[in-house]
């Protein structure tokens, strides 16, 4: 307990100082609370905006990876769905226009999927860009990727991230070659002829091809087109190593 000053003036001065200190403390307390409210509101706004953005990205990804849709038309080696998605077949490649059975492959594909509802499945690598997706396609419970390969209307093309059905597709291609289905009536795999393989893009080239990956990048030496096909590589469309 503080001793009461004997001098009245000193006593009044001390009371005044105590009152000023209390007022200052009250003002600082109110100011601090206001600042906390402002900071909390700002933080809440940031978290809400982040949640909206994350939720939007997740929703967009879910929409792009929707498990099915109706086919509007076949365009080149891709199918366009009525919901606007552009689907490229994962792990295979249809023949280019200058390759055997190119027209046959597209016309057959149209018969199989046009105006049909298709089911899509995705591998580790599924988005090429915002407009094009890689997918395994099923129509009426038929695995279209495999059916095209088995009919000799597509090459196996096992890019990185597209190897879920490696064994199934390689087996289908080996049987198509043996039975000489589709394009394999005209194409013959060779041994003993050197080629260069690009494992990342699952493509093989002639040694002089301008599109080969180059010595600075990973490439493998192949002893023929038969070895390339068995590894799940498709021929380059520029140097045409199967001709």
C-alpha positions as CSV (number, residue, x, y, z in Angstrom):
1,X,0.0,0.0,0.0
2,X,1.4,3.3,-1.1
3,X,2.0,6.0,1.5
4,X,-0.2,9.0,1.1
5,X,1.7,12.2,0.4
6,X,1.4,14.9,3.0
7,X,1.6,17.7,0.4
8,X,-1.9,18.1,-1.1
9,X,-0.5,19.6,-4.4
10,X,1.8,16.6,-4.8
11,X,-1.2,14.3,-4.1
12,X,-3.3,15.9,-6.8
13,X,-0.5,15.7,-9.3
14,X,-0.1,12.0,-8.7
15,X,-3.9,11.4,-9.2
16,X,-3.8,13.3,-12.4
17,X,-0.8,11.3,-13.7
18,X,-2.6,8.0,-12.8
19,X,-5.7,9.1,-14.6
20,X,-3.7,10.0,-17.8
21,X,-1.9,6.7,-17.7
22,X,-5.2,4.8,-17.5
23,X,-6.7,6.8,-20.3
24,X,-3.7,6.1,-22.5
25,X,-3.9,2.4,-21.7
26,X,-7.6,2.3,-22.6
27,X,-6.9,4.1,-25.9
28,X,-4.0,1.7,-26.7
29,X,-6.2,-1.3,-25.9
30,X,-9.0,-0.1,-28.1
31,X,-6.6,0.7,-30.9
32,X,-4.9,-2.7,-30.6
33,X,-8.3,-4.5,-30.7
34,X,-9.2,-2.6,-33.9
35,X,-5.9,-3.5,-35.5
36,X,-6.5,-7.2,-34.6
37,X,-9.9,-7.1,-36.2
38,X,-8.5,-5.5,-39.4
39,X,-5.7,-8.0,-39.6
40,X,-8.0,-10.9,-39.0
41,X,-10.4,-9.7,-41.7
42,X,-7.6,-9.3,-44.2
43,X,-6.2,-12.8,-43.4
44,X,-9.7,-14.2,-43.8
45,X,-10.1,-12.6,-47.2
46,X,-6.8,-14.0,-48.3
47,X,-7.7,-17.5,-47.1
48,X,-11.1,-17.3,-48.7
49,X,-9.7,-16.2,-52.1
50,X,-7.1,-19.0,-51.9
51,X,-9.8,-21.5,-51.2
52,X,-11.8,-20.3,-54.1
53,X,-8.9,-20.5,-56.5
54,X,-7.8,-23.9,-55.3
55,X,-11.4,-25.1,-55.5
56,X,-11.8,-23.7,-59.0
57,X,-8.6,-25.4,-60.2
58,X,-9.7,-28.7,-58.7
59,X,-13.1,-28.3,-60.2
60,X,-11.6,-27.6,-63.6
61,X,-9.3,-30.6,-63.4
62,X,-12.2,-32.8,-62.3
63,X,-14.3,-31.5,-65.3
64,X,-11.4,-32.1,-67.7
65,X,-11.0,-35.6,-66.3
66,X,-14.7,-36.5,-66.4
67,X,-15.0,-40.2,-66.9
68,X,-17.1,-40.0,-70.1
69,X,-18.9,-38.1,-72.8
70,X,-20.6,-38.3,-76.2
71,X,-18.5,-38.2,-79.3
72,X,-19.3,-35.3,-81.7
73,X,-16.8,-36.3,-84.5
74,X,-13.5,-37.9,-85.3
75,X,-10.9,-35.3,-86.3
76,X,-7.6,-36.6,-87.6
77,X,-6.2,-39.0,-84.9
78,X,-8.4,-37.5,-82.2
79,X,-12.0,-37.6,-81.1
80,X,-13.9,-34.4,-80.2
81,X,-16.6,-34.8,-77.5
82,X,-19.8,-32.8,-77.4
83,X,-18.7,-31.2,-74.1
84,X,-15.8,-29.6,-76.0
85,X,-12.9,-31.8,-74.9
86,X,-10.3,-32.9,-77.5
87,X,-9.2,-36.5,-76.8
88,X,-6.0,-38.1,-78.2
89,X,-5.5,-41.8,-77.7
90,X,-3.0,-42.6,-74.9
91,X,-0.2,-45.1,-75.6
92,X,-1.0,-45.5,-79.4
93,X,-0.7,-43.5,-82.6
94,X,-2.9,-43.8,-85.7
95,X,-1.2,-43.8,-89.1
96,X,-0.3,-40.4,-90.5
97,X,-1.9,-39.4,-93.8
98,X,1.1,-40.7,-95.9
99,X,1.3,-44.0,-94.1
100,X,-0.6,-47.2,-95.0
101,X,-4.2,-47.6,-93.8
102,X,-4.5,-44.0,-92.6
103,X,-7.9,-43.5,-94.2
104,X,-9.1,-47.0,-93.2
105,X,-8.1,-46.3,-89.5
106,X,-10.1,-43.1,-89.3
107,X,-13.2,-44.4,-91.1
108,X,-13.2,-47.5,-88.9
109,X,-12.8,-45.3,-85.8
110,X,-15.7,-43.2,-86.9
111,X,-17.9,-46.3,-87.1
112,X,-16.9,-47.4,-83.6
113,X,-17.4,-44.2,-81.7
114,X,-19.4,-41.5,-83.7
115,X,-22.5,-40.5,-81.8
116,X,-21.6,-43.0,-79.1
117,X,-21.2,-42.4,-75.4
118,X,-17.6,-43.3,-74.5
119,X,-15.9,-43.9,-71.2
120,X,-12.4,-42.4,-70.5
121,X,-9.6,-43.6,-68.3
122,X,-6.4,-41.7,-67.6
123,X,-2.8,-42.6,-66.9
124,X,-0.1,-40.7,-65.0
125,X,0.4,-38.3,-68.0
126,X,-3.0,-37.1,-69.3
127,X,-2.9,-33.4,-70.1
128,X,-0.9,-32.3,-73.1
129,X,-2.3,-28.8,-72.9
130,X,-5.5,-27.0,-72.0
131,X,-7.2,-28.1,-75.1
132,X,-6.0,-31.7,-75.6
133,X,-6.1,-34.7,-73.3
134,X,-4.5,-38.2,-73.5
135,X,-7.0,-41.0,-72.6
136,X,-7.8,-44.6,-72.9
137,X,-11.2,-44.8,-74.6
138,X,-13.9,-47.4,-74.1
139,X,-17.1,-47.7,-76.2
140,X,-19.7,-50.4,-75.3
141,X,-17.1,-51.9,-72.9
142,X,-14.6,-52.3,-75.8
143,X,-11.1,-51.0,-75.2
144,X,-10.8,-48.9,-78.4
145,X,-7.0,-48.3,-78.0
146,X,-6.4,-52.0,-78.0
147,X,-8.9,-52.7,-80.7
148,X,-7.2,-50.3,-83.1
149,X,-3.8,-51.9,-82.4
150,X,-5.2,-55.4,-82.8
151,X,-6.8,-54.5,-86.1
152,X,-3.5,-53.2,-87.4
153,X,-4.9,-49.6,-87.5
154,X,-2.5,-48.1,-84.9
155,X,1.0,-48.3,-83.6
156,X,1.8,-48.7,-79.9
157,X,3.4,-45.5,-78.6
158,X,4.4,-45.9,-75.0
159,X,5.4,-42.4,-73.9
160,X,6.5,-41.6,-70.4
161,X,3.5,-41.7,-68.1
162,X,1.4,-43.8,-70.5
163,X,2.5,-47.3,-69.7
164,X,-0.5,-48.6,-67.6
165,X,-1.5,-51.0,-70.4
166,X,1.9,-51.7,-71.8
167,X,1.7,-55.5,-71.7
168,X,-1.9,-55.5,-73.2
169,X,-1.0,-53.2,-76.1
170,X,2.4,-54.8,-77.0
171,X,0.7,-58.2,-77.1
172,X,-2.0,-56.9,-79.4
173,X,0.6,-55.4,-81.7
174,X,2.7,-58.5,-81.8
175,X,-0.4,-60.6,-82.8
176,X,-1.5,-58.0,-85.4
177,X,2.0,-58.2,-87.0
178,X,2.0,-62.0,-86.9
179,X,-1.5,-62.2,-88.4
180,X,-0.7,-59.4,-90.9
181,X,-3.7,-57.4,-89.9
182,X,-4.3,-53.9,-91.4
183,X,-1.2,-52.0,-92.2
184,X,1.0,-55.0,-91.3
185,X,0.1,-56.5,-94.7
186,X,2.3,-53.7,-96.2
187,X,4.8,-52.9,-93.4
188,X,7.6,-55.3,-92.5
189,X,9.8,-54.9,-89.4
190,X,13.6,-55.3,-90.0
191,X,16.6,-56.4,-88.0
192,X,20.2,-55.3,-88.3
193,X,19.4,-51.8,-89.6
194,X,20.5,-49.1,-87.1
195,X,17.9,-46.7,-85.8
196,X,17.8,-44.1,-83.0
197,X,15.1,-44.3,-80.3
198,X,13.6,-41.5,-78.3
199,X,12.2,-43.2,-75.2
200,X,10.5,-40.1,-73.8
201,X,8.4,-39.5,-77.0
202,X,8.3,-43.3,-77.8
203,X,9.5,-42.6,-81.4
204,X,12.3,-44.1,-83.5
205,X,14.2,-42.4,-86.3
206,X,16.7,-42.9,-89.0
207,X,20.2,-41.8,-87.8
208,X,20.2,-38.8,-90.1
209,X,16.7,-37.6,-89.1
210,X,16.5,-33.9,-88.1
211,X,13.8,-34.8,-85.5
212,X,15.9,-37.3,-83.6
213,X,16.5,-36.1,-79.9
214,X,20.2,-35.5,-80.5
215,X,23.3,-36.7,-78.6
216,X,22.8,-34.1,-75.9
217,X,19.5,-35.7,-74.9
218,X,18.7,-39.3,-73.9
219,X,18.5,-41.5,-76.9
220,X,19.1,-45.2,-77.5
221,X,20.6,-47.1,-80.3
222,X,18.4,-49.7,-81.9
223,X,19.3,-52.7,-84.1
224,X,16.2,-52.6,-86.3
225,X,12.6,-51.5,-86.5
226,X,11.5,-54.8,-84.9
227,X,13.3,-53.9,-81.7
228,X,11.8,-50.5,-81.7
229,X,8.3,-51.9,-82.1
230,X,8.8,-54.4,-79.3
231,X,9.9,-51.5,-77.0
232,X,6.6,-49.7,-77.8
233,X,8.0,-47.0,-80.1
234,X,6.2,-45.7,-83.2
235,X,8.0,-44.7,-86.4
236,X,8.8,-41.0,-87.0
237,X,6.5,-39.4,-89.4
238,X,9.3,-37.3,-91.0
239,X,12.1,-39.8,-91.8
240,X,9.6,-42.7,-92.2
241,X,11.9,-45.5,-91.0
242,X,9.4,-48.3,-91.9
243,X,9.4,-47.4,-95.6
